Protein backbone atom coordinates (compact mmCIF):
# COMPACT_ATOMS: atom_id res chain seq x y z
CA UNK A 1 0.00 0.00 0.00
CA UNK A 2 1.29 3.46 -0.95
CA UNK A 3 0.08 6.80 0.43
CA UNK A 4 1.31 10.04 -1.15
CA UNK A 5 0.81 13.37 0.64
CA UNK A 6 1.06 16.47 -1.54
CA UNK A 7 1.66 19.31 0.93
CA UNK A 8 1.72 21.80 -1.94
CA UNK A 9 -1.86 21.13 -3.02
CA UNK A 10 -4.54 22.45 -0.67
CA UNK A 11 -8.12 21.27 -1.15
CA UNK A 12 -11.24 22.22 0.83
CA UNK A 13 -11.41 23.12 4.52
CA UNK A 14 -11.63 20.28 7.02
CA UNK A 15 -15.25 19.98 8.16
CA UNK A 16 -16.35 19.54 11.81
CA UNK A 17 -16.86 15.79 11.72
CA UNK A 18 -16.00 15.42 15.44
CA UNK A 19 -18.86 17.24 17.14
CA UNK A 20 -20.65 15.32 19.85
CA UNK A 21 -23.92 14.80 21.66
CA UNK A 22 -23.81 16.27 25.15
CA UNK A 23 -21.42 18.45 27.07
CA UNK A 24 -19.10 18.06 30.06
CA UNK A 25 -21.42 19.55 32.66
CA UNK A 26 -23.56 16.68 34.00
CA UNK A 27 -20.91 14.91 36.07
CA UNK A 28 -20.09 14.96 39.74
CA UNK A 29 -17.73 17.72 40.95
CA UNK A 30 -14.83 15.33 41.48
CA UNK A 31 -14.90 14.43 37.77
CA UNK A 32 -15.49 17.76 36.10
CA UNK A 33 -11.87 18.72 35.47
CA UNK A 34 -11.09 15.39 33.83
CA UNK A 35 -14.19 15.62 31.66
CA UNK A 36 -13.24 19.16 30.64
CA UNK A 37 -9.79 17.88 29.73
CA UNK A 38 -11.28 15.32 27.33
CA UNK A 39 -13.30 18.03 25.63
CA UNK A 40 -10.28 20.28 25.26
CA UNK A 41 -7.93 17.52 24.08
CA UNK A 42 -10.29 16.57 21.29
CA UNK A 43 -11.21 20.17 20.55
CA UNK A 44 -14.89 19.32 20.17
CA UNK A 45 -16.36 22.07 17.97
CA UNK A 46 -20.04 21.74 18.90
CA UNK A 47 -22.23 19.95 21.45
CA UNK A 48 -25.77 18.92 20.55
CA UNK A 49 -28.23 19.21 23.41
CA UNK A 50 -30.38 16.10 23.26
CA UNK A 51 -30.92 13.33 25.85
CA UNK A 52 -29.17 15.54 28.37
CA UNK A 53 -28.73 13.65 31.68
CA UNK A 54 -30.16 10.55 30.03
CA UNK A 55 -33.53 9.10 29.18
CA UNK A 56 -34.83 9.41 32.76
CA UNK A 57 -33.75 13.00 33.38
CA UNK A 58 -34.63 15.02 36.46
CA UNK A 59 -36.94 17.41 34.56
CA UNK A 60 -34.43 20.21 34.95
CA UNK A 61 -32.36 20.30 31.75
CA UNK A 62 -32.76 21.72 28.25
CA UNK A 63 -36.08 20.15 27.19
CA UNK A 64 -38.91 22.59 26.58
CA UNK A 65 -41.04 21.12 29.39
CA UNK A 66 -38.08 21.43 31.79
CA UNK A 67 -37.57 25.10 31.06
CA UNK A 68 -41.29 25.94 30.85
CA UNK A 69 -42.95 23.35 33.12
CA UNK A 70 -46.52 24.74 33.17
CA UNK A 71 -47.72 25.01 29.60
CA UNK A 72 -50.82 26.91 30.70
CA UNK A 73 -48.75 29.69 32.26
CA UNK A 74 -48.00 33.06 30.61
CA UNK A 75 -45.10 32.49 28.21
CA UNK A 76 -44.21 36.20 28.32
CA UNK A 77 -43.53 36.15 32.08
CA UNK A 78 -39.91 35.27 32.84
CA UNK A 79 -40.93 33.96 36.28
CA UNK A 80 -42.57 30.97 34.59
CA UNK A 81 -39.25 29.73 33.17
CA UNK A 82 -36.69 27.48 34.85
CA UNK A 83 -33.30 28.22 33.28
CA UNK A 84 -31.02 27.54 36.23
CA UNK A 85 -29.68 24.03 35.54
CA UNK A 86 -29.70 24.47 31.76
CA UNK A 87 -27.64 27.65 32.19
CA UNK A 88 -25.01 25.77 34.18
CA UNK A 89 -24.89 22.98 31.61
CA UNK A 90 -24.57 25.31 28.61
CA UNK A 91 -21.96 27.56 30.23
CA UNK A 92 -19.83 24.49 30.93
CA UNK A 93 -19.75 23.83 27.17
CA UNK A 94 -18.66 27.36 26.37
CA UNK A 95 -16.05 27.25 29.12
CA UNK A 96 -14.19 24.48 27.26
CA UNK A 97 -14.25 26.42 23.99
CA UNK A 98 -17.09 24.61 22.24
CA UNK A 99 -20.36 25.84 20.78
CA UNK A 100 -23.93 24.71 21.43
CA UNK A 101 -26.27 23.05 18.93
CA UNK A 102 -29.62 23.39 20.69
CA UNK A 103 -32.37 20.82 20.17
CA UNK A 104 -35.79 22.35 20.86
CA UNK A 105 -38.07 19.53 21.92
CA UNK A 106 -37.98 16.60 24.29
CA UNK A 107 -35.74 13.72 25.35
CA UNK A 108 -36.81 10.17 24.51
CA UNK A 109 -39.61 9.17 26.89
CA UNK A 110 -39.30 5.54 28.00
CA UNK A 111 -42.06 5.60 30.59
CA UNK A 112 -45.21 3.58 29.87
CA UNK A 113 -47.36 6.68 30.22
CA UNK A 114 -45.94 9.32 27.91
CA UNK A 115 -45.84 12.76 29.48
CA UNK A 116 -43.62 14.94 27.32
CA UNK A 117 -43.48 13.65 23.72
CA UNK A 118 -47.12 14.50 23.01
CA UNK A 119 -48.03 17.19 20.48
CA UNK A 120 -48.17 20.57 22.28
CA UNK A 121 -51.69 21.79 23.02
CA UNK A 122 -50.99 25.02 21.12
CA UNK A 123 -48.32 24.98 18.40
CA UNK A 124 -48.09 28.76 18.22
CA UNK A 125 -47.59 29.05 21.98
CA UNK A 126 -44.92 26.33 21.87
CA UNK A 127 -43.14 28.37 19.20
CA UNK A 128 -43.30 31.49 21.39
CA UNK A 129 -41.86 29.54 24.32
CA UNK A 130 -38.97 28.49 22.08
CA UNK A 131 -38.57 32.12 21.05
CA UNK A 132 -38.09 33.12 24.69
CA UNK A 133 -35.55 30.32 25.22
CA UNK A 134 -33.54 31.73 22.31
CA UNK A 135 -33.87 35.27 23.66
CA UNK A 136 -32.60 34.10 27.06
CA UNK A 137 -29.41 32.62 25.61
CA UNK A 138 -28.76 35.07 22.79
CA UNK A 139 -30.31 38.37 23.87
CA UNK A 140 -30.04 38.39 27.66
CA UNK A 141 -33.78 38.02 28.33
CA UNK A 142 -34.72 36.84 31.85
CA UNK A 143 -31.28 37.58 33.28
CA UNK A 144 -29.77 35.61 30.42
CA UNK A 145 -26.75 35.66 28.15
CA UNK A 146 -25.41 36.74 24.78
CA UNK A 147 -23.94 33.44 23.64
CA UNK A 148 -24.75 33.71 19.97
CA UNK A 149 -26.05 30.13 19.68
CA UNK A 150 -26.48 29.72 15.95
CA UNK A 151 -28.18 26.34 15.44
CA UNK A 152 -31.69 25.59 16.69
CA UNK A 153 -33.06 22.15 15.83
CA UNK A 154 -36.79 21.48 16.05
CA UNK A 155 -37.63 18.11 17.63
CA UNK A 156 -35.93 14.72 17.38
CA UNK A 157 -36.86 11.52 15.54
CA UNK A 158 -40.63 11.95 15.16
CA UNK A 159 -40.63 8.57 13.39
CA UNK A 160 -39.70 6.96 16.73
CA UNK A 161 -43.25 5.93 17.51
CA UNK A 162 -44.45 6.28 21.11
CA UNK A 163 -41.07 7.16 22.62
CA UNK A 164 -40.34 10.28 20.53
CA UNK A 165 -43.67 11.55 19.19
CA UNK A 166 -47.19 10.33 19.93
CA UNK A 167 -48.98 12.48 17.40
CA UNK A 168 -49.66 11.94 13.71
CA UNK A 169 -47.20 12.71 10.94
CA UNK A 170 -49.36 15.63 9.85
CA UNK A 171 -49.32 17.10 13.35
CA UNK A 172 -45.55 17.02 13.39
CA UNK A 173 -45.34 18.66 9.96
CA UNK A 174 -47.55 21.45 11.24
CA UNK A 175 -45.61 21.86 14.50
CA UNK A 176 -42.38 22.24 12.57
CA UNK A 177 -43.96 24.66 10.09
CA UNK A 178 -45.48 26.90 12.76
CA UNK A 179 -42.35 26.93 14.92
CA UNK A 180 -39.83 27.37 12.09
CA UNK A 181 -41.72 30.22 10.48
CA UNK A 182 -42.15 32.02 13.79
CA UNK A 183 -38.54 31.59 14.90
CA UNK A 184 -37.15 32.61 11.53
CA UNK A 185 -39.29 35.74 11.55
CA UNK A 186 -37.91 36.61 15.00
CA UNK A 187 -34.30 35.62 14.29
CA UNK A 188 -33.59 35.80 10.55
CA UNK A 189 -29.84 35.33 11.01
CA UNK A 190 -30.08 32.07 12.97
CA UNK A 191 -30.03 28.54 11.52
CA UNK A 192 -33.46 26.98 12.05
CA UNK A 193 -33.93 23.37 10.99
CA UNK A 194 -34.69 19.76 11.88
CA UNK A 195 -36.09 17.25 12.12
CA UNK A 196 -33.52 14.63 13.19
CA UNK A 197 -34.69 11.84 10.87
CA UNK A 198 -34.26 8.54 12.71
CA UNK A 199 -32.27 6.99 9.85
CA UNK A 200 -32.08 6.25 6.15
CA UNK A 201 -31.88 2.49 6.60
CA UNK A 202 -34.54 1.83 3.98
CA UNK A 203 -32.29 3.15 1.23
CA UNK A 204 -28.83 2.03 2.39
CA UNK A 205 -29.37 -1.32 4.06
CA UNK A 206 -30.53 -4.85 3.32
CA UNK A 207 -34.12 -5.18 4.52
CA UNK A 208 -33.31 -8.52 6.14
CA UNK A 209 -32.20 -6.79 9.35
CA UNK A 210 -35.18 -7.50 11.57
CA UNK A 211 -34.27 -4.76 14.05
CA UNK A 212 -35.10 -2.03 11.53
CA UNK A 213 -37.90 -3.74 9.60
CA UNK A 214 -40.68 -1.67 11.20
CA UNK A 215 -39.12 1.54 9.92
CA UNK A 216 -38.38 0.51 6.34
CA UNK A 217 -41.79 1.41 4.97
CA UNK A 218 -42.37 4.49 7.14
CA UNK A 219 -39.26 6.66 6.98
CA UNK A 220 -39.26 7.63 3.27
CA UNK A 221 -43.01 8.47 3.25
CA UNK A 222 -42.61 10.56 6.43
CA UNK A 223 -39.72 12.43 4.82
CA UNK A 224 -41.70 12.93 1.64
CA UNK A 225 -44.69 14.23 3.57
CA UNK A 226 -42.53 16.56 5.63
CA UNK A 227 -40.89 18.14 2.60
CA UNK A 228 -44.17 18.43 0.71
CA UNK A 229 -45.72 20.19 3.69
CA UNK A 230 -42.93 22.67 4.40
CA UNK A 231 -42.56 23.53 0.72
CA UNK A 232 -46.28 24.12 0.32
CA UNK A 233 -46.30 26.34 3.41
CA UNK A 234 -43.00 28.08 2.70
CA UNK A 235 -41.43 26.99 5.99
CA UNK A 236 -37.68 27.60 6.34
CA UNK A 237 -35.19 24.72 6.54
CA UNK A 238 -31.67 26.04 7.00
CA UNK A 239 -30.41 22.54 7.80
CA UNK A 240 -31.77 19.02 7.62
CA UNK A 241 -30.63 16.71 10.43
CA UNK A 242 -30.56 12.93 10.29
CA UNK A 243 -29.15 9.93 12.17
CA UNK A 244 -27.40 6.65 11.52
CA UNK A 245 -26.16 3.78 13.66
CA UNK A 246 -23.92 2.20 11.11
CA UNK A 247 -22.49 -1.19 10.24
CA UNK A 248 -19.57 0.25 8.28
CA UNK A 249 -17.98 3.63 7.48
CA UNK A 250 -19.34 3.33 3.95
CA UNK A 251 -22.89 3.46 5.28
CA UNK A 252 -22.14 6.96 6.56
CA UNK A 253 -21.04 8.17 3.13
CA UNK A 254 -23.91 6.35 1.39
CA UNK A 255 -26.49 8.00 3.65
CA UNK A 256 -24.81 11.39 3.22
CA UNK A 257 -24.99 11.13 -0.56
CA UNK A 258 -28.63 10.10 -0.39
CA UNK A 259 -29.57 13.06 1.82
CA UNK A 260 -27.69 15.56 -0.33
CA UNK A 261 -29.32 14.25 -3.47
CA UNK A 262 -32.74 14.23 -1.82
CA UNK A 263 -32.37 17.87 -0.75
CA UNK A 264 -31.01 19.05 -4.10
CA UNK A 265 -33.74 17.33 -6.11
CA UNK A 266 -36.36 19.22 -4.09
CA UNK A 267 -34.69 22.58 -4.49
CA UNK A 268 -33.03 22.74 -1.06
CA UNK A 269 -29.57 23.26 -2.50
CA UNK A 270 -28.61 25.76 0.22
CA UNK A 271 -29.87 23.59 3.08
CA UNK A 272 -27.03 22.13 5.13
CA UNK A 273 -26.91 18.41 5.90
CA UNK A 274 -26.08 17.50 9.50
CA UNK A 275 -25.62 13.97 10.83
CA UNK A 276 -26.68 14.77 14.40
CA UNK A 277 -26.40 11.23 15.78
CA UNK A 278 -23.70 8.86 14.59
CA UNK A 279 -22.42 5.65 16.10
CA UNK A 280 -22.14 1.96 15.27
CA UNK A 281 -24.56 -0.87 15.90
CA UNK A 282 -22.32 -3.88 16.38
CA UNK A 283 -25.28 -6.16 17.08
CA UNK A 284 -25.93 -6.14 13.33
CA UNK A 285 -22.40 -7.40 12.73
CA UNK A 286 -22.93 -10.39 15.03
CA UNK A 287 -20.55 -8.90 17.57
CA UNK A 288 -21.01 -7.76 21.15
CA UNK A 289 -20.82 -4.12 22.14
CA UNK A 290 -17.24 -3.08 21.50
CA UNK A 291 -17.11 0.54 22.56
CA UNK A 292 -14.29 -0.22 24.98
CA UNK A 293 -12.28 -2.28 22.50
CA UNK A 294 -9.43 -1.17 20.21
CA UNK A 295 -11.16 -1.97 16.92
CA UNK A 296 -13.81 0.65 17.64
CA UNK A 297 -11.12 3.33 17.28
CA UNK A 298 -10.45 2.53 13.63
CA UNK A 299 -14.18 2.23 12.91
CA UNK A 300 -14.87 5.72 14.27
CA UNK A 301 -11.89 7.42 12.61
CA UNK A 302 -12.71 5.73 9.29
CA UNK A 303 -16.29 7.02 9.49
CA UNK A 304 -15.14 10.58 10.21
CA UNK A 305 -12.81 10.43 7.20
CA UNK A 306 -15.69 9.09 5.11
CA UNK A 307 -17.71 12.06 6.32
CA UNK A 308 -15.01 14.46 5.15
CA UNK A 309 -15.15 12.76 1.75
CA UNK A 310 -18.96 12.96 1.61
CA UNK A 311 -21.57 15.73 1.17
CA UNK A 312 -22.35 16.08 4.90
CA UNK A 313 -21.56 19.35 6.67
CA UNK A 314 -21.23 18.26 10.30
CA UNK A 315 -21.25 14.98 12.27
CA UNK A 316 -22.15 14.54 15.95
CA UNK A 317 -20.87 11.42 17.68
CA UNK A 318 -23.58 9.99 19.98
CA UNK A 319 -22.59 10.61 22.54
CA UNK A 320 -20.05 12.13 24.90
CA UNK A 321 -21.51 10.98 28.20
CA UNK A 322 -20.97 7.60 29.77
CA UNK A 323 -23.58 5.06 28.79
CA UNK A 324 -24.51 2.34 26.33
CA UNK A 325 -23.36 4.35 23.32
CA UNK A 326 -20.27 5.89 24.86
CA UNK A 327 -16.85 5.03 23.54
CA UNK A 328 -15.15 8.20 24.77
CA UNK A 329 -14.44 7.42 28.41
CA UNK A 330 -15.29 5.23 31.37
CA UNK A 331 -15.67 6.30 34.98
CA UNK A 332 -13.87 3.99 37.40
CA UNK A 333 -16.29 4.03 40.37
CA UNK A 334 -13.70 2.73 42.82
CA UNK A 335 -10.95 5.25 42.16
CA UNK A 336 -13.24 7.99 40.80
CA UNK A 337 -11.07 8.30 37.72
CA UNK A 338 -11.85 8.71 34.05
CA UNK A 339 -10.31 6.22 31.66
CA UNK A 340 -10.30 7.09 27.98
CA UNK A 341 -11.84 4.56 25.67
CA UNK A 342 -11.55 3.77 21.99
CA UNK A 343 -13.52 6.62 20.42
CA UNK A 344 -11.47 9.21 22.30
CA UNK A 345 -8.37 8.44 20.23
CA UNK A 346 -10.32 8.57 16.96
CA UNK A 347 -11.92 11.89 17.86
CA UNK A 348 -8.57 13.26 19.08
CA UNK A 349 -6.83 12.37 15.81
CA UNK A 350 -9.57 14.02 13.79
CA UNK A 351 -9.48 17.03 16.09
CA UNK A 352 -5.75 17.39 15.37
CA UNK A 353 -6.48 17.32 11.63
CA UNK A 354 -9.30 19.84 12.09
CA UNK A 355 -6.98 22.30 13.84
CA UNK A 356 -4.78 22.31 10.74
CA UNK A 357 -7.80 23.56 8.77
CA UNK A 358 -6.65 23.00 5.17
CA UNK A 359 -7.08 19.59 3.59
CA UNK A 360 -4.14 18.34 1.56
CA UNK A 361 -4.20 16.10 -1.47
CA UNK A 362 -3.62 12.46 -0.51
CA UNK A 363 -3.36 9.70 -3.10
CA UNK A 364 -3.90 6.08 -2.07
CA UNK A 365 -5.84 3.04 -3.18
CA UNK A 366 -9.32 3.34 -1.71
CA UNK A 367 -11.48 0.33 -0.97
CA UNK A 368 -8.63 -1.70 0.51
CA UNK A 369 -9.48 -1.23 4.15
CA UNK A 370 -7.36 1.90 4.60
CA UNK A 371 -8.68 5.44 5.21
CA UNK A 372 -6.39 8.47 5.15
CA UNK A 373 -6.78 12.23 5.58
CA UNK A 374 -4.14 14.98 5.71
CA UNK A 375 -4.14 18.69 6.50
CA UNK A 376 -1.64 21.50 6.90
CA UNK A 377 -1.31 25.02 8.27
CA UNK A 378 1.61 27.40 8.82
CA UNK A 379 4.23 24.79 7.99
CA UNK A 380 2.72 22.09 10.24
CA UNK A 381 1.18 18.96 8.74
CA UNK A 382 -0.77 15.95 9.94
CA UNK A 383 -1.82 12.65 8.41
CA UNK A 384 -4.47 10.44 10.04
CA UNK A 385 -4.75 6.80 8.98
CA UNK A 386 -7.27 4.13 9.97
CA UNK A 387 -6.74 0.50 8.99
CA UNK A 388 -9.74 -1.79 9.22
CA UNK A 389 -9.31 -4.90 7.05
CA UNK A 390 -5.80 -4.00 5.90
CA UNK A 391 -2.67 -5.34 7.57
CA UNK A 392 0.87 -4.94 6.27
CA UNK A 393 3.43 -2.39 5.15
CA UNK A 394 2.39 1.10 4.09
CA UNK A 395 4.88 3.29 2.21
CA UNK A 396 4.12 6.94 2.95
CA UNK A 397 5.58 9.51 0.55
CA UNK A 398 6.03 12.85 2.34
CA UNK A 399 8.37 15.83 2.18
CA UNK A 400 9.82 15.66 5.69
CA UNK A 401 13.03 14.70 7.46
CA UNK A 402 11.34 13.20 10.50
CA UNK A 403 7.84 12.31 11.66
CA UNK A 404 6.23 11.83 15.08
CA UNK A 405 3.91 8.82 14.94
CA UNK A 406 1.16 8.28 17.49
CA UNK A 407 -0.64 4.96 17.17
CA UNK A 408 -3.15 2.72 18.83
CA UNK A 409 -3.12 -0.71 17.30
CA UNK A 410 -5.61 -3.51 17.20
CA UNK A 411 -3.97 -5.20 20.16
CA UNK A 412 -4.75 -2.22 22.36
CA UNK A 413 -1.13 -1.02 22.48
CA UNK A 414 -0.69 2.78 22.32
CA UNK A 415 2.67 4.41 21.71
CA UNK A 416 4.34 7.52 20.35
CA UNK A 417 7.68 7.62 18.59
CA UNK A 418 9.79 9.90 16.41
CA UNK A 419 11.26 8.36 13.25
CA UNK A 420 13.48 9.60 10.45
CA UNK A 421 12.31 9.71 6.84
CA UNK A 422 14.77 8.39 4.27
CA UNK A 423 14.52 9.66 0.71
CA UNK A 424 11.01 11.05 1.21
CA UNK A 425 9.52 7.63 2.00
CA UNK A 426 8.45 6.38 5.40
CA UNK A 427 7.54 2.71 5.73
CA UNK A 428 5.39 1.56 8.63
CA UNK A 429 4.09 -1.90 9.47
CA UNK A 430 0.40 -1.71 10.31
CA UNK A 431 -2.09 -4.02 11.98
CA UNK A 432 -5.78 -4.41 11.30
CA UNK A 433 -8.21 -2.24 13.23
CA UNK A 434 -5.58 0.35 14.15
CA UNK A 435 -5.13 4.12 13.92
CA UNK A 436 -2.06 6.24 13.25
CA UNK A 437 -1.38 9.98 13.39
CA UNK A 438 1.72 11.37 11.73
CA UNK A 439 2.83 14.90 12.62
CA UNK A 440 5.55 16.53 10.52
HELIX and SHEET records of a PDB file:
HELIX    1   1 UNK A   32  UNK A   42  1                                  11    
HELIX    2   2 UNK A   64  UNK A   67  1                                   4    
HELIX    3   3 UNK A   78  UNK A   80  5                                   3    
HELIX    4   4 UNK A   84  UNK A   95  1                                  12    
HELIX    5   5 UNK A  123  UNK A  139  1                                  17    
HELIX    6   6 UNK A  169  UNK A  186  1                                  18    
HELIX    7   7 UNK A  201  UNK A  204  1                                   4    
HELIX    8   8 UNK A  210  UNK A  212  5                                   3    
HELIX    9   9 UNK A  213  UNK A  216  1                                   4    
HELIX   10  10 UNK A  219  UNK A  232  1                                  14    
HELIX   11  11 UNK A  249  UNK A  265  1                                  17    
HELIX   12  12 UNK A  282  UNK A  285  5                                   4    
HELIX   13  13 UNK A  295  UNK A  308  1                                  14    
HELIX   14  14 UNK A  342  UNK A  356  1                                  15    
SHEET    1   A 9 UNK A 414  UNK A 420  0                                        
SHEET    2   A 9 UNK A 402  UNK A 408 -1                                        
SHEET    3   A 9 UNK A 434  UNK A 439 -1                                        
SHEET    4   A 9 UNK A 380  UNK A 387 -1                                        
SHEET    5   A 9 UNK A 370  UNK A 377 -1                                        
SHEET    6   A 9 UNK A 358  UNK A 363 -1                                        
SHEET    7   A 9 UNK A   2  UNK A  13 -1                                        
SHEET    8   A 9 UNK A 392  UNK A 397  1                                        
SHEET    9   A 9 UNK A 425  UNK A 430 -1                                        
SHEET    1   B 9 UNK A  16  UNK A  21  0                                        
SHEET    2   B 9 UNK A  46  UNK A  49  1                                        
SHEET    3   B 9 UNK A  99  UNK A 104  1                                        
SHEET    4   B 9 UNK A 151  UNK A 154  1                                        
SHEET    5   B 9 UNK A 191  UNK A 197  1                                        
SHEET    6   B 9 UNK A 239  UNK A 246  1                                        
SHEET    7   B 9 UNK A 272  UNK A 280  1                                        
SHEET    8   B 9 UNK A 314  UNK A 317  1                                        
SHEET    9   B 9 UNK A  16  UNK A  21  1                                        
SHEET    1   C 2 UNK A 329  UNK A 332  0                                        
SHEET    2   C 2 UNK A 337  UNK A 340 -1                                        
END                                                                             
